[in-house]
Amino acid sequence: MKTLEEYKTLLWHKYLQSGNREILHRYLHSLAVVKKSEELIDRFSLPVDREKTLIAAALHDYAKFEKEERFLGLARKHGVYDEIIKISPKTWHALLGPFVLAEELGVDDPVIAGAVRWHTTGSLEMDLTAEIVFLADFIDDTRLEDYVKEAREAARHDFRKAIALKIKKKMKDLNDYSREQIDLYNKYAEVKWNY
């Protein structure tokens, strides 16, 4: 496996190749997620492989600018087409990102893959590294929206509450109050959601 700095360079080159106008913003966001992940690890003394977690944070949006055709091809190739086609294309870069990372960079570490896969939607399957990247992606310093402030403040004192706040926001945005999402929220929330 390469170093964090090498992966940051590879990420920048990947973004440059996309030709997308948002590459600088997206790259700075990825660097900010690395920084926020590091802060969370230190603040809460989280027992994770620091290097893997920071690499996952750096690469979480690696597949952000992939074309729809590539995503659909990957989904067919890896047998997840039926699952992917039912969900918002906005989340494809996360759910299919591990396949892109494996093909292009040879990154197939399950800890990194899990963090990349679940960084937008969350999952009951998240390990601690995935939880860190999931939260850091929401509260990094490039996000200026008002709705982030409460979770950012919670993350100063209560790691799990901050995660619950992100899940609650996602449920509202996606109008997804499914049993799975409620179970995910309840896993992290102090006050449980009844259904």
C-alpha positions, 0 to 999 in steps of 0.5 A: 500500500502507498502512503497517504501523501501518495494517495493524495497525489493520485486523487488530484491526478484522478480529478484532473483527468475528469475535467470537472469544474468542481475538482478543486472544491472536491479535492479540498473537501477530501483533504478536510475530511482527512484533517477532521478524521484525524481530529476525531481519532485524537479527540476520542482516542479511537482505536483504529489503524490511523494510516488506513483511516486517513487513506480511506478519508482521502479516497472516500470521493475518489470515484466522484466524477465517474461517468454513469456508464462506468458505474453501471458497468461496474455494478453489472460486473460485480453483481450489484446492478439490481441493488444500485439501480434502485438508489439515487445516482448521487450515492453510486460513487460511494457504493461503487467506489471500492471497485474503482479503487481496487481496479485503478489503485489496487486498494482492496483493503476491506477496512478502507473499502467499507469506509468508502462504501458507507461514507454517504449512506451509513450502514449497520455494518460500519466499523469504527473507521467507517464511522469516522469517515462517515462523520468527518465527511459531514462535518469537515470545515469546507461545509458551511451549511447551517445544518452541519453546525449542530453535528459539528458541535456535537462532535466536540463531545459526543461521537455517537450523537454526532453520527446520529445527527447526520443519519437524521439529516440524511433520513429527512433529505431522502425521505427515507424512514425505512426500518433499516434507516431507523435501526441505523439511527437508533444504533447511535442515538441516545433517544430511540426512534419508535416505529 
